[in-house]
C-alpha cells in the first residue's frame, strides 16, 4: 500500500516508524513531516489543512491509506472533502468526519454528548458573550477551584483552572470579551473541578466495532513536580499502574461502550482514533475531554507497545472488520521524555544544531518533532524538539534507559524534566 501521514510532530514520526515496519507498506509519505520522518519516508511540503494540495498528492502518489495525525484538518472536514469525491471511494482514511470531530472541536458539543449518553463527567454550564452577566453570576456563586474552557480548538491553551473568583473573572474576560482565543472563545464552558489523578485511554473505532489500545499517562507542566505553565506534553508512561484490570473494565463499560453506541445513534460514521482524557477518582472514571486523534507524546509510548501490524489494523478499520482483528500488546513498560527548546512554552530559538542523534544505541527510540534538515545537520524548528522512548520490564528501568539516551543528545539550551514517572512509583508493587 502507498500511505500518506498528515502532520509534522513526534506523533507522526511515531506513526511513520511503526508503519514502515509493515510488509504491507510499499511507499510512505509524510506531509509536511520533519527531519525524523525524512529519514524513513518521503516528506511532502504540504500543510495538512490545504485539502487541494493533499488531494493532488493522493492522486500523484496513488495513495491507498491516509492517516490524519492532527485535529485541525479533521475539525475542518477533510474526511467529508474526500468522501464527496468518487475517485477516493477506495481510499482508507483514519480519522472521523466533521460531525465526529466535533467531540474535540466543540467542548459544548462534547459535554452535551456525554450528558445525553450518561457518560460520567464533571457538571458544567456553557455561556456566550451575550450571556456574560449570567456567567459572572454563575462564578460568583460557585465553589472553587473552577475550570473554564474555551469552546473551540485553542492549541491546548484554552483551559484555565481558577482558584478564586478574581481568576475566574479574568478568564471570562479573556475568553468571551477580549477574544484571547479568537473564535474558539465564542462560548465558554464552566465546569466543576475534579480532584483525582489523570490518564488517557485510546480507542480505535471502525464505526461499528472498536479496539482499546494501551493506556498512558502524560505530563503537561513544564516544571518538575507538575509546576509552571502547561505544554503540549513533557513525557508519558504506558501502562499506567493505577489503571489496570478493574478500572479499565469500568472505563470500557461506563465510557467506551456508551460513547461508541452514542456515535452510532447520532448517525456519525466514526472511523479513527478516540482519545479519552480521564480522571481516576476513587477508582471510578470521569471524562475530562475527548480528542479525535492520538495524543502527543502518548503516541510515542502507545505504538511501541503494539506488536501487531499497524497497517493491517488500519485496513481492518477501513473495512469495518476490527472485530476479527487480534490486537497483540507488548506487556513491557514504555517511558518517553520530551526535550524542548529553552524558553518553551514561551519564546524560544530555532535553528540550533542537534548532536548525538546518530549514536549506535538500540536501547531507546528517538522520535523527532520540531526538527528540520539543514546542510547535513538536524536543527531545532519548534518548541518540543524530540522525545526519547525506551521499553523495559518496569517503570524505573524504562525511565532510566530513556534518560541515559537523552544525556547524549545536545543543542543550545536543551531542557527536559528529570522527574517523568516519579509520581507513579508509590503505585508499584
Secondary structure as UniProt FT lines:
FT   STRAND          2..7
FT   HELIX           10..19
FT   TURN            20..21
FT   TURN            23..24
FT   STRAND          27..32
FT   HELIX           35..38
FT   TURN            39..40
FT   STRAND          42..44
FT   TURN            48..49
FT   HELIX           51..60
FT   TURN            61..62
FT   STRAND          65..68
FT   HELIX           72..75
FT   TURN            76..77
FT   HELIX           78..83
FT   HELIX           86..88
FT   TURN            89..90
FT   STRAND          92..94
FT   HELIX           98..105
FT   HELIX           107..116
FT   TURN            117..118
FT   STRAND          124..128
FT   HELIX           129..131
FT   HELIX           132..140
FT   STRAND          146..150
FT   TURN            155..156
FT   STRAND          159..162
FT   HELIX           165..172
FT   HELIX           173..177
FT   TURN            180..181
FT   HELIX           182..185
FT   STRAND          187..192
FT   STRAND          197..206
FT   STRAND          210..212
FT   STRAND          216..218
FT   STRAND          221..223
FT   TURN            224..226
FT   STRAND          227..230
FT   STRAND          235..238
FT   TURN            241..242
FT   HELIX           246..251
FT   HELIX           252..256
FT   HELIX           257..265
FT   TURN            266..267
FT   STRAND          271..281
FT   TURN            282..283
FT   STRAND          284..291
FT   TURN            296..298
FT   HELIX           299..302
FT   HELIX           303..305
FT   HELIX           310..318
FT   TURN            319..320
FT   HELIX           322..324
FT   STRAND          333..341
FT   TURN            342..345
FT   TURN            357..358
FT   TURN            362..363
FT   STRAND          365..368
FT   STRAND          371..374
FT   TURN            375..376
FT   STRAND          377..380
FT   STRAND          384..392
FT   HELIX           395..406
FT   TURN            407..408
FT   TURN            412..413
FT   STRAND          414..415
FT   TURN            420..421
FT   HELIX           422..427
//
